[in-house]
Amino acid sequence: MSSTIASRRYAKALLEVAEESGLAEAVANDLEVIRVTLDHSRDLVTMLKSPIIKGDTKARILKEVFSGLSEKTLLFINLLCRKKRASILQDVIDEYSALQDERDGIVNVDVASAVELDDEQSKKLIDGLAKYTGKKVKARLSLDKALLGGVTVKIGDTILDNSVKHQLQQLNSALTENA
């Protein structure tokens, strides 16, 4: 089974158990703490992915590092370690977040702009994307000076490219076809 499929299955199971217990938000907060910690600790990530370190040892280390988390989350981490799936913990966290957003009718959008957008521009863009998708939008804004001007928007597999760079490339293609 591929790690993507396994990650989604574990995340789905965790979300179902958390919802049944009324702890979906608490577990989401715990997973965010784990995500931030893993993002800042290369040693911890290396330990999780190491085939040499046994699952029980990984579970014990994670329990010590994340002792303040809810019991459900700690049990889940222990299960991942026992099943020799600790290496996919980061992917499970991403999938859990995606499943929770899907359940709540939220779409994640990546927006790259050539210049930094002010609050009014960002709000207008997000409102327009919400109208376009028919869902609530959670946007990650970034700066990409290579665009020269305009924005690119990535919604799942769809890319909306309204950048000057893209328009120049289209113009160049059109001119070379006619030449």
trRosetta pair geometry for C-beta under 8 A, 3 or more apart (Angstrom, degrees):
i j d omega theta_ij theta_ji phi_ij phi_ji
1 5 5.2 -114 -178 83 94 122
1 6 5.1 110 122 -58 117 98
2 5 4.8 91 60 10 84 101
2 6 6.9 -155 94 -3 42 90
3 6 5.5 -56 -142 44 35 112
3 7 5.9 42 156 -27 68 105
3 87 7.7 -75 -125 105 132 101
3 88 5.0 -167 -161 -101 102 123
3 91 6.1 95 149 45 104 171
4 7 5.7 -49 -144 32 27 113
4 8 6.5 25 156 -17 61 106
4 91 7.0 -115 -104 -174 49 138
5 8 5.9 -56 -151 36 30 109
5 9 6.4 28 153 -19 65 108
6 9 5.7 -56 -146 37 31 111
6 10 6.2 27 158 -15 67 107
6 85 6.4 -142 157 -135 132 129
6 88 6.0 56 100 103 114 178
7 10 6.1 -58 -147 40 27 106
7 11 6.1 25 156 -18 64 112
7 88 5.0 -136 -81 171 93 121
7 91 3.7 -77 -112 126 149 110
7 92 4.9 -139 -150 -74 78 57
7 94 7.4 7 165 60 136 94
7 95 4.8 152 140 -18 96 143
8 11 5.7 -57 -144 40 28 111
8 12 6.1 30 157 -22 65 108
8 95 4.9 -148 -97 -150 53 144
8 99 7.8 133 -150 -59 74 120
9 12 5.8 -54 -145 35 27 111
9 13 6.4 27 156 -17 63 107
10 13 5.8 -56 -148 38 30 110
10 14 6.2 30 154 -19 65 108
10 76 8.0 119 178 -170 100 104
10 80 6.8 65 -156 -95 149 99
10 85 6.8 175 -67 136 152 150
10 88 7.3 125 28 105 148 123
10 92 4.8 -48 94 -120 122 121
10 95 7.6 96 69 74 80 140
11 14 5.7 -56 -147 38 30 111
11 15 6.2 30 155 -19 65 107
11 92 5.0 179 -64 -162 89 68
11 93 7.8 -158 -102 -56 112 10
11 95 3.5 -160 -9 104 164 109
11 96 4.1 -141 -149 -64 103 67
11 98 7.8 37 147 50 156 91
11 99 5.6 159 135 -1 114 137
12 15 5.8 -54 -146 36 29 111
12 16 6.4 30 154 -20 63 106
12 95 7.6 -62 -35 146 70 118
12 99 6.1 -176 -91 -114 66 159
13 16 5.8 -54 -149 35 30 112
13 17 6.4 25 156 -14 65 107
14 17 5.9 -58 -147 40 30 107
14 18 6.0 29 156 -19 66 112
14 27 6.7 -179 162 171 104 147
14 76 5.4 55 -113 -130 114 145
14 92 7.3 80 3 174 145 114
14 96 6.0 -40 82 -104 127 120
15 18 5.7 -56 -141 41 28 112
15 19 6.1 29 158 -20 65 107
15 24 6.5 43 -153 -127 69 102
15 27 7.8 -171 -101 93 48 143
15 96 5.9 171 -60 -140 102 80
15 99 5.2 -112 -42 110 164 136
15 100 6.4 -157 -122 -68 125 81
15 103 7.6 179 176 -28 138 148
16 19 5.9 -55 -146 36 27 109
16 20 6.4 28 155 -20 62 107
17 20 5.7 -54 -148 35 30 113
17 21 6.4 16 157 -7 64 112
17 72 6.8 175 125 -159 113 120
17 76 7.9 171 70 -80 143 114
18 21 6.0 -66 -148 46 29 103
18 23 4.7 -102 -157 83 76 82
18 24 4.4 114 127 -90 109 54
18 26 7.5 -161 -157 60 110 83
18 27 4.2 -78 -120 7 142 150
18 28 7.9 125 158 -31 158 75
18 72 6.3 127 -97 145 79 150
19 22 7.5 37 -173 -75 31 28
19 23 8.0 -108 -59 50 18 55
19 24 4.8 31 -80 -61 65 120
21 72 6.4 -178 67 -83 163 147
23 26 4.4 -57 -165 48 82 117
23 27 5.4 84 131 -26 93 98
23 70 6.4 175 -168 153 136 166
23 72 5.6 128 101 20 156 156
24 27 6.0 -58 -147 38 26 108
24 28 6.3 29 153 -21 62 107
24 100 6.8 152 174 -118 112 114
25 28 5.4 -52 -146 35 34 115
25 29 6.4 36 153 -20 65 102
26 29 5.7 -52 -151 35 31 111
26 30 6.5 34 149 -19 63 104
26 70 5.3 68 145 -40 119 151
26 72 7.7 92 99 45 114 125
26 73 7.9 -127 128 -33 86 117
27 30 5.4 -50 -148 35 35 115
27 31 6.3 35 153 -19 66 104
27 70 6.6 -84 -82 52 63 136
27 72 5.9 -65 -86 99 110 123
27 73 5.5 167 -129 -73 75 98
27 76 7.8 65 -144 2 119 152
27 96 7.6 -109 130 -178 108 142
28 31 5.7 -54 -147 37 30 110
28 32 6.5 34 152 -22 63 103
28 96 7.0 -170 -105 138 73 114
28 97 7.1 109 -142 -97 98 70
28 100 6.0 66 -96 -91 130 172
29 32 5.6 -51 -150 32 33 114
29 33 6.7 37 150 -20 63 100
30 33 5.7 -52 -156 31 35 113
30 34 6.6 33 148 -16 66 104
30 66 7.6 82 -168 -176 96 125
30 69 4.4 86 -141 -145 117 108
30 70 5.6 -99 -60 19 144 93
30 73 4.0 -94 132 -84 158 165
31 34 5.4 -50 -149 37 38 114
31 35 6.2 44 150 -25 67 103
31 73 7.0 -150 -54 -130 70 122
31 93 4.6 169 -178 -132 110 94
31 96 5.7 -103 -144 80 175 147
31 97 7.2 -156 112 -54 135 91
32 35 5.4 -47 -144 33 34 115
32 36 6.4 34 156 -17 64 103
32 93 7.9 148 -73 -168 36 118
33 36 6.1 -55 -149 37 28 108
33 37 6.3 28 153 -18 63 110
33 66 7.0 127 113 -131 118 104
33 68 8.0 -105 165 82 165 106
33 69 6.7 -165 69 -87 140 103
34 37 5.7 -59 -148 39 30 112
34 38 6.1 27 157 -17 67 109
34 66 6.3 0 -88 -98 91 143
34 69 7.6 23 -52 -84 101 146
34 73 7.9 -163 -34 178 130 127
34 77 7.9 -170 -106 -88 148 126
34 89 7.1 -100 157 159 134 118
34 93 6.2 -150 88 -91 115 141
35 38 5.9 -59 -146 39 27 107
35 39 6.2 30 154 -23 63 108
35 90 7.1 106 -118 -132 75 75
35 93 5.1 174 -73 153 103 153
36 39 5.6 -53 -147 33 30 115
36 40 6.6 7 159 -2 62 111
37 40 6.3 -75 -152 47 28 96
37 41 5.8 -9 163 8 69 123
37 44 6.8 -23 141 70 95 167
37 65 7.0 132 171 157 152 120
37 66 7.4 -148 25 -79 167 98
38 41 6.1 -74 -126 52 27 91
38 44 5.9 -119 -113 98 64 120
38 45 5.5 98 -165 -73 89 94
38 48 7.8 -8 -125 -4 118 150
38 89 7.3 -177 -83 102 154 115
38 90 5.8 -156 129 -86 157 105
41 44 3.8 40 117 13 124 114
41 45 6.6 153 100 -13 71 83
42 45 5.6 -56 -151 39 36 112
42 46 6.2 40 151 -22 69 106
43 46 5.6 -54 -147 36 31 113
43 47 6.4 34 153 -22 64 105
44 47 5.6 -51 -149 33 32 114
44 48 6.6 34 152 -21 63 103
44 61 8.0 -177 -130 140 84 122
44 65 7.0 97 -119 -125 131 169
45 48 5.7 -53 -151 33 32 112
45 49 6.4 16 156 -7 65 111
45 90 7.4 18 -123 -41 102 134
46 49 6.1 -67 -147 45 29 102
46 50 6.2 46 152 -46 65 102
47 50 5.6 -42 -147 9 30 120
47 53 5.9 0 -164 22 74 167
47 58 6.6 159 146 -115 96 88
47 61 6.5 -80 151 104 149 162
48 58 6.5 100 -112 -147 54 125
48 86 4.7 -136 -154 140 81 100
48 87 5.5 146 141 -98 84 45
48 89 5.8 -86 -159 19 145 124
48 90 8.0 120 106 -19 158 95
49 86 7.9 -135 -63 104 33 88
49 87 4.5 84 -110 -126 59 100
50 53 4.5 63 92 10 120 103
53 57 5.2 -115 -177 84 91 128
53 58 5.7 108 126 -58 115 92
54 57 4.8 92 63 7 81 104
54 58 7.1 -147 98 -5 42 87
55 58 5.5 -54 -147 37 34 112
55 59 6.2 35 155 -21 67 105
55 81 4.2 140 -171 159 83 75
55 82 5.2 129 146 -96 139 26
55 83 7.5 148 -135 35 150 27
55 84 5.5 -89 -70 -79 126 60
55 86 6.6 172 -126 -20 76 121
56 59 5.7 -52 -147 35 31 113
56 60 6.4 32 153 -20 64 106
56 81 7.1 133 -73 139 21 120
56 82 7.5 52 -73 -93 64 71
57 60 5.7 -53 -148 35 31 111
57 61 6.4 30 154 -18 65 106
58 61 5.8 -57 -148 37 30 110
58 62 6.2 25 156 -15 66 110
58 81 4.5 -170 89 -133 108 118
58 86 4.7 -58 150 -78 153 172
59 62 5.9 -58 -144 41 28 108
59 63 6.2 31 155 -23 64 108
59 77 6.7 143 -131 126 74 86
59 78 4.7 67 -147 -124 124 66
59 81 3.7 -172 -62 77 91 159
59 82 6.8 28 -57 -45 143 75
59 86 7.8 -129 -61 -82 65 130
60 63 5.7 -53 -146 34 28 113
60 64 6.6 27 155 -17 62 105
61 64 5.9 -58 -154 36 31 109
61 65 6.2 24 153 -15 67 109
62 65 5.7 -55 -140 41 33 109
62 66 5.8 -10 171 20 69 112
62 77 5.1 -142 129 161 141 136
62 78 8.0 -164 78 -70 122 56
62 81 6.9 -162 21 -56 137 137
62 86 7.6 -151 -39 -138 144 122
63 66 6.8 -72 -130 60 20 80
63 67 6.5 58 160 -86 59 70
63 74 6.0 71 -117 -154 84 111
63 77 7.3 170 -68 94 68 129
63 78 7.2 36 -66 -74 112 98
64 67 6.1 -8 -153 -50 27 105
66 69 4.6 5 159 -8 103 123
66 73 7.5 -99 145 121 133 118
66 74 6.9 -176 104 -94 107 87
66 77 7.1 123 63 -27 143 170
69 73 4.4 -87 157 82 123 132
69 74 5.6 149 87 -52 108 88
70 73 4.8 93 62 8 82 102
70 74 7.1 -153 95 -4 42 88
71 74 5.7 -59 -146 40 33 110
71 75 6.2 35 155 -21 68 106
72 75 5.8 -56 -149 36 28 111
72 76 6.4 29 152 -21 63 107
73 76 5.6 -54 -151 35 32 114
73 77 6.5 33 152 -19 66 103
74 77 5.7 -49 -146 35 34 111
74 78 6.3 38 152 -21 64 105
75 78 5.5 -54 -150 36 32 115
75 79 6.4 37 150 -22 64 103
76 79 5.5 -51 -150 32 33 114
76 80 6.6 36 151 -20 65 101
77 80 5.7 -50 -151 33 34 113
77 81 6.5 31 152 -17 64 106
77 86 7.9 52 -170 -116 74 89
77 89 7.2 34 -126 -121 84 125
78 81 5.8 -58 -151 38 31 111
78 82 6.3 29 153 -18 66 108
79 82 5.8 -56 -145 38 30 110
79 83 6.1 16 160 -7 66 112
80 83 6.1 -68 -146 46 25 102
80 85 4.7 -99 -161 82 74 94
80 86 5.3 113 129 -84 101 54
80 88 7.4 -137 -158 64 118 85
80 89 6.0 98 148 -84 160 89
80 92 7.1 -106 -103 -9 140 164
81 84 7.7 30 179 -78 33 28
81 85 7.7 -100 -64 54 19 61
81 86 4.7 38 -98 -65 67 115
85 88 5.2 -41 179 34 85 110
85 89 7.8 128 129 -54 75 66
86 89 5.7 -8 -170 -35 52 113
88 91 4.6 -53 -170 46 80 117
88 92 5.7 88 127 -31 88 95
89 92 5.6 -53 -147 33 31 113
89 93 6.5 34 154 -21 64 102
90 93 5.7 -51 -152 32 33 114
90 94 6.6 33 150 -17 64 103
91 94 5.6 -52 -150 36 35 112
91 95 6.3 33 152 -17 67 107
92 95 5.7 -56 -146 40 31 111
92 96 6.2 38 153 -25 65 104
93 96 5.7 -50 -147 31 29 114
93 97 6.6 29 154 -17 61 105
94 97 5.9 -58 -154 37 30 111
94 98 6.3 28 151 -17 65 108
95 98 5.5 -55 -145 39 34 112
95 99 6.1 34 156 -19 68 106
96 99 5.9 -55 -147 38 28 109
96 100 6.3 27 154 -18 63 108
97 100 5.8 -56 -147 37 28 111
97 101 6.3 29 154 -18 64 106
98 101 5.7 -54 -147 37 30 111
98 102 6.2 34 152 -22 64 106
98 108 7.3 -72 -113 -3 79 134
99 102 5.5 -51 -146 35 31 115
99 103 6.3 35 153 -21 64 105
100 103 5.6 -52 -149 35 31 114
100 104 6.3 17 155 -7 64 112
101 104 5.8 -67 -145 47 30 103
101 106 4.0 -90 -162 75 85 106
101 107 7.3 132 154 -82 117 18
101 108 6.2 21 159 -39 168 97
101 138 6.6 -89 -132 13 129 140
102 105 7.8 40 -180 -68 28 24
102 106 7.5 -83 -54 54 22 68
104 136 7.3 -49 130 47 93 133
105 135 5.1 -155 169 -143 78 94
105 136 5.8 86 111 14 87 97
106 135 6.4 155 -121 159 17 112
106 136 4.7 -42 -104 81 72 103
106 137 7.3 148 -159 -101 72 11
106 138 5.2 40 174 -17 118 111
107 133 5.1 -101 29 166 157 158
107 135 4.5 99 -12 86 106 137
107 136 7.2 159 18 78 69 49
107 137 5.8 -29 67 -108 88 62
107 138 7.2 -176 84 26 37 77
107 155 6.2 21 157 -154 127 101
107 156 7.4 -63 -160 -35 107 98
108 138 5.2 -32 -104 74 63 102
108 139 8.0 150 -162 -91 50 28
108 140 7.2 20 -175 -10 93 105
109 126 7.9 167 61 -121 141 74
109 129 5.7 16 -90 172 173 153
109 133 8.0 -136 -66 -33 124 150
109 137 5.4 -10 5 -162 130 105
109 138 6.9 154 21 75 77 47
109 139 4.8 -29 74 -105 103 73
109 140 7.1 -176 90 23 51 69
109 153 6.1 -14 -174 -167 110 96
109 154 6.9 155 -161 76 58 52
109 155 5.2 -17 -109 -92 89 80
110 139 7.7 144 -99 -158 17 64
110 140 5.2 -22 -111 65 66 104
110 142 7.1 -6 -171 10 89 115
110 153 7.2 153 82 -158 54 45
110 154 4.2 -3 56 52 103 106
111 117 8.0 -17 128 -1 132 146
111 125 6.6 88 -134 143 158 141
111 139 5.4 5 0 -167 119 114
111 140 7.0 167 26 79 71 49
111 141 5.1 -23 73 -108 105 64
111 142 7.1 161 87 26 54 67
111 151 5.9 -12 -169 -172 92 123
111 152 7.4 164 -152 83 46 49
111 153 5.3 -9 -103 -106 76 77
111 154 7.9 -156 -68 23 36 68
112 142 5.0 -27 -105 76 74 95
112 143 7.3 95 -156 -159 72 4
112 144 4.1 20 177 2 118 128
112 147 6.5 158 126 -45 103 140
112 151 6.6 156 82 -158 49 67
112 152 4.8 0 55 53 100 95
113 116 7.1 128 88 -102 120 18
113 117 5.5 86 34 -38 169 102
113 141 7.1 -14 7 -163 110 95
113 142 7.7 158 22 83 67 46
113 143 6.5 -41 69 -114 73 53
113 144 7.0 137 62 34 22 80
113 147 7.0 -112 -174 57 25 154
113 150 7.4 -136 -140 120 69 31
113 151 4.5 -27 -97 -100 80 91
114 143 7.8 45 -176 -161 12 70
114 144 6.6 -55 -91 82 47 66
114 145 6.2 78 -156 -127 68 37
114 147 4.1 -125 -74 79 93 106
114 148 5.8 -56 -121 78 144 20
114 149 4.8 -88 36 -97 162 21
114 150 6.1 61 -7 44 119 45
114 151 7.4 -119 -3 -74 76 50
114 163 6.8 128 -46 -139 111 99
114 164 7.1 11 -51 18 156 108
115 143 7.6 -7 -161 -135 12 99
115 149 7.7 4 -11 -122 101 58
116 143 5.9 -28 -76 -91 75 120
117 121 4.1 -131 -165 95 96 120
117 122 4.7 127 119 -61 123 81
117 125 6.8 -41 -156 1 160 141
117 141 6.4 -107 38 -154 118 141
118 121 5.1 91 51 12 69 104
118 122 7.0 -134 97 -6 33 92
119 122 5.7 -57 -146 38 29 112
119 123 6.2 28 158 -19 65 108
120 123 5.9 -55 -146 36 28 110
120 124 6.3 28 155 -19 63 108
121 124 5.8 -56 -147 37 30 111
121 125 6.2 29 155 -18 65 108
122 125 5.8 -58 -148 38 28 110
122 126 6.2 24 157 -16 66 109
122 139 7.4 -176 -169 86 95 146
122 141 6.4 -47 -122 -73 116 152
123 126 5.8 -56 -143 40 29 108
123 127 6.1 31 156 -20 65 108
124 127 5.8 -54 -146 37 27 112
124 128 6.4 29 154 -19 62 108
125 128 5.7 -57 -150 37 29 112
125 129 6.4 27 153 -17 65 107
125 139 7.5 91 108 -115 106 167
125 151 7.2 24 -132 39 141 177
126 129 5.6 -53 -146 38 32 111
126 130 6.3 37 152 -23 65 103
126 137 5.1 -169 -163 84 83 130
126 139 5.2 -114 -101 -12 104 139
127 130 5.6 -51 -147 33 31 114
127 131 6.5 31 152 -17 63 104
128 131 5.7 -54 -150 36 32 111
128 132 6.2 35 150 -22 65 107
129 132 5.3 -51 -143 37 35 116
129 133 6.1 16 162 -4 69 109
129 137 4.8 79 101 -96 113 161
129 139 7.0 109 56 -77 157 119
129 153 6.7 -160 -102 -158 124 148
129 155 7.3 178 -161 -77 112 129
130 133 6.4 -63 -139 48 25 96
130 134 7.8 120 168 -59 53 5
130 135 6.7 -117 -144 81 67 41
130 136 6.3 -1 -126 -126 112 30
130 137 4.7 -116 -72 -9 81 109
131 134 7.5 24 -173 -71 25 46
133 137 6.6 122 38 -77 137 99
133 155 6.4 -155 -85 -155 126 149
144 147 5.0 78 101 -19 100 107
144 152 7.4 -22 51 27 146 113
145 148 7.9 63 167 -68 53 33
146 165 6.5 29 141 -71 71 158
147 150 6.0 -125 157 68 118 79
147 151 7.3 38 170 -104 162 23
147 152 6.6 -147 -109 -15 132 102
147 163 4.0 -101 -162 -146 101 132
147 164 6.6 103 152 37 69 79
147 165 5.1 -117 -150 2 41 120
147 166 7.9 -14 -147 -12 82 88
148 163 6.7 108 47 169 82 96
148 164 4.0 -96 93 76 111 120
148 165 4.9 139 13 -53 110 82
148 168 7.4 31 43 -6 159 135
149 163 6.7 143 81 -163 49 64
149 164 3.7 57 50 -20 95 128
149 165 8.0 158 38 -19 61 70
150 162 4.8 -141 -173 118 124 71
150 163 4.0 -179 82 -115 118 39
150 164 5.3 160 3 -24 113 68
150 165 7.9 -138 51 17 116 73
150 166 7.6 -93 86 31 147 104
150 167 7.6 115 -14 -8 159 117
151 162 5.8 15 60 66 68 97
151 163 6.6 -150 55 -74 10 79
152 159 6.4 -7 -176 -172 103 98
152 160 6.9 163 -160 85 52 56
152 161 4.8 -3 -117 -113 95 69
152 162 7.2 174 -86 32 46 58
152 163 5.5 -28 -50 -33 91 117
152 166 7.5 122 -85 -31 106 136
153 159 7.1 157 82 -157 50 49
153 160 4.3 -2 56 55 101 105
153 161 8.0 -151 29 -68 61 37
153 162 7.8 17 1 14 96 99
154 158 7.2 157 -155 86 49 51
154 159 5.2 -15 -102 -103 75 78
154 160 7.9 -158 -71 24 32 68
155 158 4.8 -15 67 66 88 103
155 159 8.0 175 26 -82 64 31
155 160 7.3 29 4 -6 105 104
161 166 4.3 140 145 -83 120 168
162 166 7.3 -87 -107 56 6 135
162 167 7.9 27 -164 -46 44 108
163 166 4.6 97 61 5 86 101
163 167 7.0 -153 96 -4 47 86
164 167 5.6 -57 -147 40 35 112
164 168 6.2 37 153 -21 68 105
165 168 5.9 -57 -151 35 28 111
165 169 6.5 28 151 -19 63 106
166 169 5.6 -54 -150 35 33 113
166 170 6.5 33 152 -18 65 104
167 170 5.7 -51 -148 36 33 112
167 171 6.4 36 151 -19 64 105
168 171 5.5 -52 -146 37 33 114
168 172 6.2 37 152 -22 65 105
169 172 5.6 -51 -146 35 31 114
169 173 6.4 33 153 -20 64 104
170 173 5.7 -52 -148 35 32 112
170 174 6.3 32 153 -19 65 107
171 174 5.7 -55 -147 37 30 112
171 175 6.3 27 155 -17 65 108
172 175 5.9 -57 -146 38 28 109
172 176 6.3 22 158 -15 64 110
173 176 6.0 -60 -144 40 27 105
173 177 6.3 32 156 -24 63 107
174 177 5.9 -53 -149 31 29 113
174 178 6.7 17 157 -9 62 110
175 178 6.1 -64 -150 42 30 105
175 179 6.4 37 153 -35 65 107
176 179 5.6 -47 -144 22 35 118
